[in-house]
């Protein structure tokens, strides 16, 4: 009987990416599929006085995850809405 080798506990990255070697493309694909939220604080100041404070949150995700009901003709609808906005602006002026 062979001695039992202790199993190493998988890291959090290995649980997410899987046991195989992951390339940069695999990592980016996995991040976009699952989505990532980046948050941060931005402070603009002058002479040790804070003038502007902003809390920023950015969602990075694949478009089909955020807008699952969108069809292929997204750009066509975008151009139609844009044209309608221009027509409304012209009629108001």
Backbone as a chain_set.jsonl record, in Angstrom:
{"seq": "XXXXXXXXXXXXXXXXXXXXXXXXXXXXXXXXXXXXXXXXXXXXXXXXXXXXXXXXXXXXXXXXXXXXXXXXXXXXXXXXXXXXXXXXXXXXX", "coords": {"N": [[0.84, -1.165, 0.0], [0.62, 2.175, -0.896], [1.961, 5.23, 0.49], [-0.239, 7.774, 1.547], [-0.578, 10.78, -0.122], [-0.683, 14.088, 1.054], [-3.412, 16.191, 0.272], [-3.34, 19.287, -1.308], [-4.777, 22.337, -0.321], [-7.007, 24.067, -2.404], [-6.468, 27.23, -3.899], [-8.255, 30.389, -3.882], [-8.213, 31.543, -6.413], [-7.689, 29.295, -8.014], [-10.038, 27.888, -7.609], [-11.868, 29.486, -8.937], [-10.818, 29.753, -11.576], [-10.138, 27.163, -12.302], [-8.323, 23.999, -12.36], [-6.429, 23.768, -14.414], [-3.733, 25.3, -16.318], [-4.062, 28.728, -16.84], [-4.458, 31.053, -19.43], [-3.907, 34.546, -20.221], [-6.033, 35.329, -21.802], [-7.992, 33.443, -21.056], [-8.4, 34.228, -18.407], [-9.378, 36.891, -18.679], [-11.694, 36.357, -20.162], [-13.134, 34.816, -18.315], [-13.48, 36.715, -16.269], [-15.08, 38.643, -17.583], [-17.304, 37.108, -18.169], [-18.332, 36.419, -15.642], [-18.352, 38.898, -14.393], [-17.155, 41.918, -12.903], [-16.779, 44.223, -10.29], [-15.402, 47.315, -9.841], [-14.336, 49.537, -7.416], [-13.715, 52.783, -6.074], [-12.235, 55.7, -4.561], [-12.047, 59.139, -5.228], [-10.275, 62.036, -4.756], [-9.934, 65.412, -5.173], [-7.783, 68.01, -4.568], [-6.431, 71.128, -3.326], [-3.704, 72.758, -2.046], [-3.71, 71.299, 0.396], [-6.429, 71.209, 0.887], [-9.423, 69.622, 0.482], [-11.26, 69.657, -2.411], [-12.974, 68.402, -4.253], [-14.762, 65.429, -3.968], [-15.248, 62.147, -4.94], [-16.966, 59.12, -5.219], [-16.439, 56.223, -6.956], [-17.804, 53.653, -8.922], [-17.421, 50.927, -11.024], [-18.728, 48.728, -13.383], [-17.588, 45.903, -14.907], [-18.349, 43.825, -17.435], [-19.554, 41.287, -19.659], [-21.5, 42.283, -22.45], [-23.754, 40.765, -23.127], [-24.438, 39.684, -20.72], [-25.262, 41.801, -19.145], [-27.278, 42.974, -20.677], [-29.335, 40.875, -21.459], [-31.599, 40.52, -23.087], [-31.194, 41.87, -25.406], [-31.105, 42.154, -28.927], [-29.529, 41.324, -32.106], [-29.775, 43.549, -33.705], [-29.032, 45.877, -32.358], [-27.442, 48.175, -32.914], [-28.853, 49.294, -35.028], [-31.268, 50.06, -33.777], [-30.178, 51.904, -32.032], [-29.275, 53.933, -33.775], [-31.747, 54.711, -34.832], [-33.053, 55.749, -32.533], [-31.323, 57.845, -31.989], [-31.672, 59.462, -34.241], [-34.368, 60.134, -33.867], [-34.145, 61.719, -31.551], [-32.73, 63.901, -32.6], [-34.645, 64.887, -34.388], [-36.668, 65.696, -32.606], [-35.307, 67.739, -31.232], [-34.913, 69.569, -33.29], [-37.571, 70.238, -33.847], [-38.326, 71.585, -31.542], [-36.799, 73.873, -31.632]], "CA": [[0.0, 0.0, 0.0], [1.451, 3.366, -0.998], [1.578, 6.259, 1.464], [-1.192, 8.76, 1.036], [-0.011, 12.124, -0.199], [-1.666, 15.069, 1.515], [-3.927, 17.046, -0.795], [-3.151, 20.709, -1.05], [-6.021, 23.113, -0.399], [-7.033, 24.917, -3.596], [-6.586, 28.657, -3.643], [-9.483, 30.981, -4.4], [-8.031, 31.706, -7.856], [-7.831, 27.983, -8.635], [-11.452, 27.52, -7.575], [-12.561, 30.268, -9.955], [-10.288, 29.509, -12.917], [-9.988, 25.746, -12.581], [-6.995, 23.494, -12.046], [-5.491, 23.846, -15.53], [-3.053, 26.58, -16.498], [-4.939, 29.694, -17.501], [-3.782, 32.132, -20.137], [-4.512, 35.848, -19.984], [-7.326, 35.319, -22.478], [-8.912, 32.69, -20.2], [-8.707, 35.04, -17.226], [-10.247, 37.994, -19.095], [-12.981, 35.774, -20.529], [-13.81, 34.435, -17.086], [-13.882, 37.936, -15.576], [-16.19, 39.265, -18.291], [-18.464, 36.233, -18.056], [-18.88, 36.519, -14.289], [-18.503, 40.3, -14.051], [-16.293, 42.446, -11.861], [-17.09, 45.591, -9.895], [-14.257, 48.053, -9.323], [-14.762, 50.725, -6.686], [-12.612, 53.604, -5.62], [-12.517, 57.062, -4.127], [-11.238, 60.136, -5.909], [-10.3, 63.312, -4.058], [-9.139, 66.471, -5.793], [-7.551, 69.047, -3.577], [-5.45, 72.174, -3.608], [-3.117, 73.304, -0.816], [-4.177, 70.478, 1.519], [-7.867, 71.388, 1.077], [-10.175, 68.779, -0.433], [-12.257, 70.436, -3.14], [-13.938, 67.503, -4.882], [-14.682, 64.038, -3.54], [-16.145, 61.308, -5.732], [-16.88, 57.671, -5.057], [-16.644, 55.682, -8.292], [-17.994, 52.211, -9.063], [-17.459, 50.561, -12.439], [-19.065, 47.334, -13.629], [-17.007, 45.326, -16.121], [-19.046, 42.583, -17.709], [-19.909, 41.091, -21.057], [-22.765, 42.962, -22.751], [-24.878, 39.826, -23.121], [-24.795, 39.43, -19.314], [-25.947, 42.979, -18.634], [-28.46, 43.172, -21.509], [-29.578, 39.562, -22.072], [-32.691, 40.534, -24.05], [-30.837, 42.654, -26.592], [-30.913, 41.359, -30.139], [-28.392, 41.691, -32.949], [-29.986, 44.841, -34.353], [-28.831, 46.917, -31.358], [-26.932, 49.395, -33.542], [-29.932, 49.88, -35.818], [-32.152, 50.755, -32.849], [-29.427, 53.046, -31.517], [-29.313, 54.992, -34.791], [-33.129, 55.201, -34.909], [-33.297, 56.609, -31.367], [-30.52, 59.06, -32.159], [-32.352, 60.274, -35.248], [-35.583, 60.662, -33.243], [-33.741, 62.818, -30.671], [-32.4, 65.057, -33.442], [-35.906, 65.426, -34.927], [-37.323, 66.399, -31.506], [-34.566, 68.986, -30.973], [-35.189, 70.509, -34.389], [-38.956, 70.711, -33.742], [-38.396, 72.517, -30.395], [-36.103, 75.131, -31.958]], "C": [[0.892, 1.238, 0.0], [1.0, 4.407, 0.025], [0.684, 7.31, 0.801], [-0.552, 10.138, 1.03], [-1.072, 13.129, 0.238], [-2.113, 15.952, 0.349], [-3.804, 18.501, -0.37], [-4.488, 21.419, -1.225], [-5.936, 24.062, -1.595], [-7.193, 26.373, -3.207], [-7.882, 29.173, -4.256], [-9.392, 31.164, -5.92], [-8.192, 30.378, -8.579], [-9.286, 27.521, -8.643], [-12.227, 28.247, -8.669], [-12.126, 29.861, -11.357], [-10.208, 28.034, -13.271], [-8.553, 25.309, -12.368], [-5.982, 23.634, -13.18], [-4.833, 25.223, -15.591], [-3.947, 27.514, -17.294], [-4.091, 30.758, -18.191], [-4.482, 33.442, -19.792], [-5.888, 35.923, -20.629], [-8.367, 34.565, -21.657], [-9.342, 33.519, -18.996], [-9.657, 36.175, -17.582], [-11.628, 37.474, -19.459], [-13.792, 35.408, -19.292], [-14.299, 35.672, -16.326], [-15.083, 38.584, -16.249], [-17.455, 38.421, -18.203], [-19.126, 36.389, -16.694], [-19.137, 37.958, -13.879], [-17.626, 40.693, -12.87], [-16.746, 43.869, -11.562], [-15.833, 46.197, -9.279], [-14.789, 49.3, -8.627], [-13.543, 51.494, -6.221], [-13.096, 54.976, -5.209], [-11.542, 57.997, -4.818], [-11.396, 61.451, -5.163], [-9.373, 64.279, -4.774], [-8.997, 67.595, -4.783], [-6.488, 70.022, -4.023], [-5.001, 72.731, -2.267], [-3.689, 72.614, 0.43], [-5.655, 70.68, 1.85], [-8.573, 70.536, 0.029], [-11.283, 69.601, -1.086], [-13.357, 69.557, -3.719], [-13.687, 66.09, -4.37], [-15.688, 63.239, -4.361], [-15.894, 59.847, -5.412], [-17.295, 57.066, -6.395], [-16.807, 54.172, -8.21], [-18.159, 51.908, -10.543], [-17.763, 49.07, -12.538], [-18.441, 46.912, -14.957], [-17.653, 43.963, -16.319], [-19.304, 42.479, -19.202], [-21.296, 41.678, -21.294], [-23.944, 42.006, -22.714], [-25.284, 39.442, -21.705], [-25.604, 40.591, -18.754], [-27.268, 43.192, -19.366], [-28.833, 41.861, -22.198], [-30.67, 39.565, -23.13], [-32.373, 41.293, -25.32], [-30.61, 41.732, -27.78], [-29.771, 41.926, -30.961], [-28.539, 43.089, -33.533], [-29.866, 46.008, -33.373], [-28.387, 48.227, -32.002], [-28.001, 50.069, -34.389], [-30.89, 50.654, -34.919], [-31.48, 51.992, -32.278], [-29.497, 54.207, -32.506], [-30.727, 55.559, -34.943], [-33.445, 56.132, -33.743], [-32.536, 57.919, -31.482], [-31.187, 60.001, -33.16], [-33.621, 60.893, -34.676], [-35.255, 61.822, -32.298], [-33.419, 64.064, -31.475], [-33.664, 65.693, -34.008], [-36.632, 66.216, -33.836], [-36.634, 67.738, -31.229], [-34.852, 70.015, -32.043], [-36.601, 71.077, -34.281], [-39.13, 71.707, -32.586], [-37.788, 73.871, -30.75], [-36.89, 76.008, -32.898]], "O": [[1.817, 1.338, 0.807], [-0.175, 4.47, 0.386], [0.863, 7.663, -0.365], [-0.046, 10.606, 2.05], [-2.23, 13.028, -0.168], [-1.296, 16.4, -0.454], [-4.117, 18.88, 0.759], [-5.236, 21.135, -2.16], [-4.943, 24.765, -1.781], [-7.956, 26.708, -2.301], [-8.525, 28.483, -5.047], [-10.377, 30.964, -6.63], [-8.779, 30.339, -9.661], [-9.719, 26.842, -9.574], [-13.143, 27.678, -9.262], [-12.967, 29.647, -12.231], [-10.212, 27.694, -14.454], [-7.662, 26.144, -12.212], [-4.779, 23.62, -12.922], [-5.316, 26.184, -14.992], [-4.522, 27.12, -18.309], [-3.14, 31.289, -17.617], [-5.528, 33.442, -19.143], [-6.808, 36.515, -20.065], [-9.513, 35.005, -21.57], [-10.512, 33.51, -18.614], [-10.638, 36.406, -16.874], [-12.633, 38.088, -19.101], [-14.996, 35.662, -19.232], [-15.411, 35.673, -15.797], [-16.007, 39.03, -15.568], [-18.56, 38.963, -18.167], [-20.35, 36.482, -16.605], [-20.048, 38.219, -13.094], [-17.389, 39.898, -11.96], [-17.059, 44.631, -12.477], [-15.275, 45.662, -8.321], [-15.602, 50.033, -9.191], [-12.474, 50.923, -6.002], [-14.234, 55.358, -5.483], [-10.361, 57.684, -4.971], [-12.513, 61.927, -4.96], [-8.186, 64.007, -4.958], [-9.982, 68.065, -4.215], [-5.744, 69.773, -4.973], [-5.827, 73.129, -1.447], [-4.097, 73.272, 1.387], [-6.093, 70.366, 2.957], [-8.351, 70.707, -1.169], [-12.135, 70.169, -0.402], [-14.532, 69.92, -3.683], [-12.551, 65.618, -4.342], [-16.854, 63.623, -4.462], [-14.75, 59.398, -5.343], [-18.375, 57.361, -6.907], [-16.049, 53.492, -7.519], [-18.944, 52.558, -11.233], [-17.136, 48.252, -11.864], [-18.732, 47.495, -16.002], [-17.521, 43.068, -15.485], [-19.272, 43.48, -19.917], [-22.168, 41.58, -20.431], [-25.037, 42.4, -22.306], [-26.381, 38.918, -21.509], [-26.532, 40.382, -17.973], [-28.269, 43.55, -18.746], [-28.665, 41.745, -23.412], [-30.674, 38.692, -23.998], [-33.204, 41.354, -26.226], [-30.001, 40.67, -27.654], [-29.125, 42.893, -30.559], [-27.54, 43.746, -33.825], [-30.535, 47.026, -33.548], [-28.912, 49.287, -31.66], [-28.048, 51.297, -34.457], [-31.285, 51.773, -35.248], [-32.132, 53.014, -32.063], [-29.751, 55.344, -32.108], [-30.889, 56.759, -35.16], [-34.039, 57.192, -33.942], [-33.047, 58.977, -31.115], [-31.251, 61.209, -32.932], [-33.926, 62.05, -34.963], [-35.998, 62.801, -32.244], [-33.792, 65.169, -31.08], [-33.747, 66.917, -34.1], [-37.158, 67.295, -34.109], [-37.301, 68.751, -31.016], [-35.016, 71.199, -31.747], [-36.822, 72.251, -34.58], [-39.996, 72.58, -32.651], [-38.214, 74.901, -30.226], [-36.433, 77.092, -33.259]]}, "num_chains": 1, "name": "protein.A"}
